[in-house]
């Protein structure tokens, strides 16, 4: 898995720093943020840094509920979604693509839900993220 581009940075990254770190993936990052806000009212953005060793991550939220975690990396970014049992069941019954089925099968179960993780490099990855986010929003 790719390493967070902002490990050791004490202050949240600027837009310019994000662009420099992610390169061609920065417009994809922006596209996902914009689409989630416009299409699903996921409008709250909250930066988190749990420790200098973990780096910075952006949480996209709808009201107080975190929908997607986004971590900037060199040339890409990682996303994570935590799906509850109902959301996992709905995702499995939604006629998922082979890619989503594989993500669901490989996901790690935690007390708060099942963690889905993906590395995002291009716009072709966005429909998969949005489909999983919708499942989470609806369940």
C-alpha positions in Angstrom: 0.0 0.0 0.0 1.2 3.5 -0.8 2.6 5.7 1.9 0.9 8.9 3.0 2.7 11.8 1.4 2.5 14.0 4.5 4.0 11.8 7.2 6.0 14.0 9.6 4.2 17.2 8.5 2.8 19.1 11.5 0.4 21.3 9.6 -2.4 20.3 7.2 -1.2 20.3 3.5 -2.1 23.2 1.3 -3.8 22.8 -2.1 -0.4 23.4 -3.7 1.3 20.8 -1.6 -1.4 18.3 -2.5 -1.0 19.0 -6.2 2.8 18.6 -6.0 2.5 15.3 -4.1 -0.3 13.7 -6.0 0.6 15.0 -9.5 -1.9 13.8 -12.1 -4.1 12.2 -9.3 -5.0 15.7 -7.9 -7.7 16.4 -10.4 -9.2 13.0 -9.6 -9.1 13.9 -5.9 -10.9 17.1 -6.6 -13.4 15.3 -8.9 -14.4 12.9 -6.1 -14.8 15.6 -3.6 -16.9 17.7 -6.0 -19.1 14.7 -7.0 -19.8 13.6 -3.5 -20.9 17.1 -2.6 -23.0 17.7 -5.7 -24.6 14.3 -6.0 -24.9 13.1 -2.4 -24.7 16.2 -0.2 -21.4 15.0 1.4 -20.2 18.6 2.0 -18.2 18.6 5.1 -14.4 18.2 4.8 -12.3 17.6 7.9 -8.6 17.1 7.9 -7.2 14.7 10.5 -3.7 13.9 11.6 -3.7 11.3 14.3 0.1 11.3 14.6 3.1 12.7 12.7 3.9 9.0 11.8 0.5 8.5 10.1 0.3 11.6 8.0 -2.8 13.6 7.0 -6.1 12.4 5.8 -9.3 14.2 4.6 -12.6 12.9 5.9 -15.7 13.6 3.7 -18.7 13.8 5.9 -22.5 14.2 5.6 -23.5 16.0 8.8 -21.5 14.2 11.5 -21.2 10.9 9.7 -17.8 10.1 8.0 -18.4 8.7 4.5 -15.0 8.5 3.0 -11.4 8.8 4.3 -8.9 10.1 1.7 -5.2 10.0 2.2 -2.8 11.8 -0.3 0.1 9.7 -1.5 2.8 10.3 -4.2 1.1 10.1 -7.6 -2.2 8.8 -6.1 -4.4 8.7 -3.1 -6.0 6.1 -0.9 -9.6 5.9 0.1 -11.2 4.0 3.0 -14.8 3.4 3.8 -16.1 1.6 6.9 -19.3 -0.4 6.0 -21.6 -1.7 8.7 -23.2 -5.2 8.4 -26.3 -3.9 6.6 -24.1 -1.9 4.1 -21.9 -5.0 3.5 -25.0 -7.1 2.8 -26.5 -4.4 0.5 -23.1 -4.1 -1.4 -23.0 -7.9 -1.9 -26.7 -8.0 -3.2 -26.3 -5.0 -5.5 -24.8 -7.0 -8.3 -21.3 -5.7 -7.7 -18.6 -5.6 -10.4 -15.8 -8.1 -10.1 -13.6 -5.3 -8.7 -16.1 -4.5 -5.9 -16.6 -8.2 -5.1 -12.9 -8.6 -4.7 -12.7 -5.5 -2.4 -15.6 -6.9 -0.3 -14.0 -10.3 -0.1 -10.6 -8.9 1.0 -12.0 -6.3 3.4 -10.9 -6.5 7.1 -13.7 -6.6 9.7 -13.3 -4.3 12.7 -15.6 -3.7 15.7 -17.0 -0.5 14.0 -17.5 -2.2 10.6 -15.7 -3.7 7.6 -12.9 -1.6 6.1 -12.8 -1.2 2.4 -9.6 0.3 1.0 -8.5 1.3 -2.5 -5.7 3.2 -4.2 -7.0 5.8 -6.6 -5.0 6.9 -9.6 -7.4 7.9 -12.3 -11.0 8.9 -13.0 -11.8 5.3 -14.0 -11.6 4.5 -10.2 -14.2 7.0 -9.2 -17.4 5.1 -10.1 -16.4 2.2 -7.8 -15.8 4.6 -4.9 -19.1 6.4 -5.5 -21.0 3.1 -5.7 -19.6 2.0 -2.3 -20.2 5.4 -0.8 -23.9 5.3 -1.9 -24.3 1.9 -0.3 -22.9 3.4 2.9 -25.1 6.4 2.7 -28.2 4.3 2.2 -27.5 1.8 5.0 
